[in-house]
Amino acid sequence: MTVYQAPGLTADWLNAWLAAVGVTVLLPTVTLSWTTDPSPTATLHGGGPLETEVATALASADIDSMAIARTSPSGRGQMKRTVDRETFRWRARLARRCHDGSLELSVTDLAQEQHGLAHSPFDPPAPRGVTLHDLLRACLDYLAVGVGEARGMVSQSLQGRGVRVSANGLGFDARRFAGSVQADANPYVDPVVEALAFFGLRVFPSRGDGRSPRPRGWLTGVGRQRFHWPVWAQPLDRWAIDALLDVFYAAGGASAAAVRRVGVTGAFATVYHRPSGQQDVNRAYAAERLW
């Protein structure tokens, strides 16, 4: 079995952790484990030339047929940032017919916001009504350079040498901002990591209880809800990761004793971006290790 070390995908970087999970979603034969370093890094098992397979999978992702595409493949209306129930109803029919899980990454009809249906915390507001599909399209456009060149970009990103471009990515990574820049300075992201992170979100659908959002993985502690995520020692495929997350969240996410028996070796949680001033309206999540 091929074993691929990916030092560029560290568990203390939320988007990189999601990207590592995203590889297992895109490539069902690949499994994922984490090193036991203080800053665990991803180890990917299986598959052929991994960089080529990832680049090919990203290039062949037909995102314009997804239920979250701004222009509906059925030609029935547009998917705007504010989603009403009628639009959701039609997009949900498309999602069910095509076995497409993209809609639940963005919005749920089981909760209501002030305007329209509730969005996932991983689909925060963006300037000028930009949607999650728009953000993903911008990332993938950087990879539309042929499989050979895209393979090189994937390899650099997995090794921690990815080229950062002026873009907003998926819109929630704290590392897209330099700590000392002004609030209105351009963000920079690694488009490979951002695109893979989108597919990693497939295991975190948006949910609600009919009144308010209840997104998976967002646990209430002292103060605001924070997203929690684990690292583990054994190679797991996408479905085993999903099952392990069930155990992890059922145990509260931060209890080491309760989840070590299933191979969990550490846990992390989000830290909210602190605005640099009154004009800073950016949304972002950094990370801290819990144990």
C-alpha positions as CSV (number, residue, x, y, z in Angstrom):
1,M,0.0,0.0,0.0
2,T,1.3,3.5,-0.9
3,V,1.8,5.8,2.1
4,Y,2.0,9.5,1.3
5,Q,3.1,12.0,4.0
6,A,1.5,15.4,3.6
7,P,3.3,17.8,5.9
8,G,1.4,20.7,4.4
9,L,-1.9,19.4,5.9
10,T,-1.6,20.0,9.6
11,A,-4.4,19.3,12.1
12,D,-3.9,22.7,13.8
13,W,-5.0,24.4,10.6
14,L,-8.8,23.8,10.2
15,N,-8.9,24.2,6.4
16,A,-5.9,21.8,6.1
17,W,-7.7,19.2,8.3
18,L,-10.8,19.6,6.2
19,A,-8.7,19.2,3.1
20,A,-7.2,16.0,4.3
21,V,-10.7,14.6,4.9
22,G,-11.7,16.0,1.5
23,V,-9.1,13.7,-0.2
24,T,-10.9,10.7,1.2
25,V,-14.2,12.0,-0.1
26,L,-12.8,12.5,-3.6
27,L,-10.8,9.3,-3.6
28,P,-12.8,6.5,-1.9
29,T,-9.8,4.1,-1.9
30,V,-7.6,6.5,0.1
31,T,-7.6,6.4,3.9
32,L,-6.3,9.0,6.4
33,S,-4.4,8.9,9.6
34,W,-2.5,11.5,11.6
35,T,1.0,11.6,13.0
36,T,1.5,12.0,16.8
37,D,3.6,15.1,16.5
38,P,2.6,18.2,18.6
39,S,1.3,19.5,15.3
40,P,-0.1,16.3,13.7
41,T,0.2,16.0,9.9
42,A,-1.8,14.0,7.5
43,T,-0.7,10.6,6.3
44,L,-2.7,9.3,3.3
45,H,-2.7,5.6,2.5
46,G,-3.6,3.9,-0.8
47,G,-4.2,5.1,-4.3
48,G,-1.8,5.4,-7.2
49,P,0.2,8.6,-7.8
50,L,-1.7,10.6,-5.2
51,E,-1.0,14.1,-6.6
52,T,-2.2,13.0,-10.1
53,E,-5.4,11.4,-8.7
54,V,-6.2,14.5,-6.6
55,A,-5.6,16.8,-9.5
56,T,-7.7,14.7,-11.8
57,A,-10.5,14.5,-9.3
58,L,-10.6,18.3,-8.8
59,A,-10.4,18.9,-12.5
60,S,-13.3,16.6,-13.2
61,A,-15.6,17.9,-10.4
62,D,-18.7,19.1,-12.2
63,I,-19.6,21.9,-9.7
64,D,-21.9,23.6,-12.2
65,S,-24.3,20.6,-11.9
66,M,-24.3,20.8,-8.1
67,A,-27.5,21.8,-6.3
68,I,-25.7,24.9,-5.0
69,A,-24.7,26.2,-8.5
70,R,-25.7,29.8,-8.9
71,T,-27.5,28.9,-12.1
72,S,-29.7,25.8,-11.7
73,P,-28.9,22.9,-14.1
74,S,-32.7,22.6,-14.5
75,G,-32.9,26.3,-15.6
76,R,-35.2,27.1,-12.7
77,G,-34.0,30.3,-11.0
78,Q,-30.7,31.3,-9.4
79,M,-29.2,30.3,-6.1
80,K,-28.4,33.6,-4.4
81,R,-26.9,34.2,-1.0
82,T,-30.4,34.7,0.6
83,V,-32.2,31.4,0.0
84,D,-36.0,31.3,0.3
85,R,-38.0,28.1,0.9
86,E,-39.2,27.8,-2.7
87,T,-35.7,27.9,-4.1
88,F,-34.6,25.5,-1.5
89,R,-37.4,23.1,-2.4
90,W,-36.4,23.0,-6.0
91,R,-32.7,22.6,-5.2
92,A,-33.4,19.9,-2.7
93,R,-35.3,17.9,-5.4
94,L,-32.3,18.2,-7.6
95,A,-30.0,17.1,-4.8
96,R,-32.1,14.0,-4.0
97,R,-32.3,13.0,-7.7
98,C,-28.6,13.4,-8.3
99,H,-27.4,12.1,-4.9
100,D,-25.7,15.5,-4.5
101,G,-24.7,16.5,-0.9
102,S,-23.7,20.1,-1.7
103,L,-26.9,21.8,-0.7
104,E,-26.7,20.8,2.9
105,L,-23.1,22.2,3.1
106,S,-24.6,25.6,2.6
107,V,-28.1,26.0,3.9
108,T,-30.8,24.1,5.8
109,D,-34.6,24.5,5.8
110,L,-34.6,23.3,9.5
111,A,-33.7,26.8,10.7
112,Q,-34.4,30.4,9.8
113,E,-32.2,33.5,9.7
114,Q,-33.5,37.1,9.7
115,H,-33.5,36.9,5.9
116,G,-34.0,33.5,4.3
117,L,-32.9,30.1,5.5
118,A,-30.1,29.5,7.9
119,H,-26.6,29.0,6.5
120,S,-23.9,26.7,7.8
121,P,-21.1,28.3,9.9
122,F,-18.9,27.1,7.1
123,D,-20.8,29.3,4.7
124,P,-20.4,32.7,6.4
125,P,-21.6,36.0,4.7
126,A,-19.4,37.2,1.9
127,P,-19.2,40.6,0.2
128,R,-21.6,41.5,-2.6
129,G,-23.8,38.4,-2.0
130,V,-21.1,35.9,-3.1
131,T,-22.2,32.3,-2.6
132,L,-20.4,29.2,-1.6
133,H,-20.5,28.0,-5.2
134,D,-18.9,31.3,-6.4
135,L,-16.1,30.9,-3.9
136,L,-15.5,27.3,-4.9
137,R,-15.5,28.2,-8.6
138,A,-12.8,30.9,-8.0
139,C,-10.6,28.3,-6.3
140,L,-11.0,25.7,-9.1
141,D,-10.4,28.3,-11.8
142,Y,-6.8,28.5,-10.5
143,L,-6.5,24.7,-11.2
144,A,-7.9,24.8,-14.7
145,V,-4.4,24.7,-16.2
146,G,-4.1,21.1,-17.3
147,V,-3.6,18.0,-15.2
148,G,0.2,18.2,-15.4
149,E,0.5,21.7,-14.0
150,A,-2.4,21.1,-11.5
151,R,-0.5,18.0,-10.3
152,G,2.4,20.2,-9.5
153,M,0.2,22.6,-7.6
154,V,-1.4,19.8,-5.6
155,S,2.1,18.3,-4.8
156,Q,3.3,21.7,-3.5
157,S,0.2,22.2,-1.4
158,L,0.4,18.7,0.2
159,Q,4.1,19.4,1.0
160,G,3.4,22.8,2.5
161,R,4.8,24.9,-0.3
162,G,1.6,25.8,-2.1
163,V,1.4,29.1,-3.9
164,R,-1.1,31.5,-2.2
165,V,-3.3,33.6,-4.5
166,S,-5.3,36.7,-3.9
167,A,-8.7,35.2,-3.2
168,N,-11.1,34.7,-0.3
169,G,-11.1,30.9,-0.5
170,L,-14.2,29.4,1.2
171,G,-14.3,32.5,3.4
172,F,-13.6,31.2,6.9
173,D,-9.9,30.6,7.2
174,A,-8.0,32.9,9.6
175,R,-4.8,32.3,7.8
176,R,-6.0,34.2,4.7
177,F,-5.2,37.4,6.6
178,A,-1.8,38.6,7.6
179,G,-1.9,39.6,11.3
180,S,-0.7,43.1,10.8
181,V,-2.5,44.2,7.7
182,Q,-5.5,46.5,7.5
183,A,-8.9,45.0,7.7
184,D,-9.6,45.9,4.0
185,A,-6.4,44.3,2.7
186,N,-6.7,41.5,0.2
187,P,-6.8,37.9,1.6
188,Y,-4.5,35.2,0.3
189,V,-5.3,31.5,0.2
190,D,-4.0,28.2,-1.2
191,P,-6.7,27.3,-3.8
192,V,-5.8,23.6,-3.6
193,V,-6.4,23.5,0.2
194,E,-9.6,25.5,-0.1
195,A,-11.0,23.3,-2.9
196,L,-10.2,20.1,-1.0
197,A,-11.7,21.6,2.2
198,F,-15.0,22.1,0.4
199,F,-15.2,18.3,-0.2
200,G,-14.2,17.7,3.4
201,L,-17.3,19.6,4.4
202,R,-19.3,16.7,3.0
203,V,-19.2,15.1,6.4
204,F,-20.5,18.2,8.1
205,P,-24.0,18.9,6.8
206,S,-25.9,21.9,8.1
207,R,-28.9,20.9,10.3
208,G,-31.4,22.6,12.6
209,D,-34.1,21.8,15.1
210,G,-36.8,23.8,13.3
211,R,-36.0,27.0,15.1
212,S,-32.2,27.4,15.1
213,P,-29.2,25.8,13.4
214,R,-27.7,22.7,14.9
215,P,-24.6,22.1,12.8
216,R,-22.6,19.0,13.3
217,G,-19.4,19.4,15.2
218,W,-20.2,22.8,16.7
219,L,-20.4,22.3,20.5
220,T,-21.5,24.7,23.1
221,G,-19.0,25.4,25.8
222,V,-18.3,28.6,27.7
223,G,-19.7,31.4,25.5
224,R,-20.1,30.9,21.8
225,Q,-20.3,27.6,19.9
226,R,-17.0,26.3,18.7
227,F,-16.2,23.7,16.1
228,H,-14.3,20.7,17.4
229,W,-12.3,18.1,15.4
230,P,-10.1,15.1,16.3
231,V,-7.0,13.4,15.0
232,W,-6.6,9.6,15.0
233,A,-3.9,7.0,14.7
234,Q,-5.5,4.3,12.4
235,P,-6.0,4.8,8.7
236,L,-9.7,5.5,8.1
237,D,-11.7,5.9,4.9
238,R,-14.4,8.6,4.5
239,W,-17.2,6.4,6.1
240,A,-15.0,5.3,9.0
241,I,-14.1,8.9,9.7
242,D,-17.8,9.7,9.7
243,A,-18.4,7.0,12.3
244,L,-15.5,8.1,14.5
245,L,-16.9,11.6,14.5
246,D,-20.2,10.3,15.8
247,V,-18.4,8.8,18.8
248,F,-16.2,11.9,19.2
249,Y,-19.2,14.3,19.3
250,A,-21.3,12.0,21.4
251,A,-18.5,12.2,24.0
252,G,-18.6,16.0,24.0
253,G,-15.5,16.5,21.8
254,A,-13.1,17.5,24.5
255,S,-13.0,14.4,26.7
256,A,-9.8,12.5,26.1
257,A,-10.6,9.5,28.2
258,A,-13.9,8.8,26.4
259,V,-12.5,8.6,22.9
260,R,-8.9,7.3,23.2
261,R,-10.3,3.8,23.0
262,V,-11.4,4.4,19.4
263,G,-8.0,5.7,18.4
264,V,-8.4,9.4,18.8
265,T,-5.0,10.9,19.8
266,G,-5.9,14.6,20.1
267,A,-8.5,17.3,19.7
268,F,-8.7,20.8,18.4
269,A,-11.3,23.6,18.4
270,T,-11.9,26.9,16.6
271,V,-10.8,30.3,17.9
272,Y,-12.7,33.2,16.5
273,H,-11.0,36.0,14.6
274,R,-10.6,39.2,16.6
275,P,-11.6,42.3,14.7
276,S,-8.7,44.7,14.2
277,G,-11.0,47.7,14.4
278,Q,-14.6,48.9,13.8
279,Q,-14.2,48.5,10.1
280,D,-13.1,44.9,10.3
281,V,-16.1,42.7,9.5
282,N,-14.2,39.7,8.5
283,R,-15.3,36.2,9.7
284,A,-12.5,33.7,10.3
285,Y,-11.6,30.7,12.5
286,A,-8.2,29.9,13.8
287,A,-7.4,26.9,16.0
288,E,-6.1,25.7,19.3
289,R,-5.2,22.3,20.6
290,L,-7.4,21.0,23.5
291,W,-5.4,17.9,24.4
